[in-house]
Amino acid sequence: MKTDELKKIMDDMFGDRHIHISDNEITKEDVYKVANDLSIGITDEQVRQVLELYPIEAEEDKTATWDLIVENLIYNLKTK
């Protein structure tokens, strides 16, 4: 299967949920969106920590979508 075909299938299945996982980059807006979707307040410092930890977590679990990694990081920071 060609890369373009796989990308189209992923877009059809997941929309924008997978857009950042391949390059291990997310933005602070991505973090705020996930926190907002979870109805969890998050500080600027916690956003910074998520951005710092994200590449490590994404590398460890290549099958996870970016938003699930961010969600997990937010929950972990909130339970500290």
Secondary structure, 3 states (H helix, E strand, C coil): CCHHHHHHHHHHHHHHHHCCCCCCCCCHHHHHHHHHHCCCCCCHHHHHHHHHHHHHHHHHCCCCCHHHHHHHHHHHHHCC
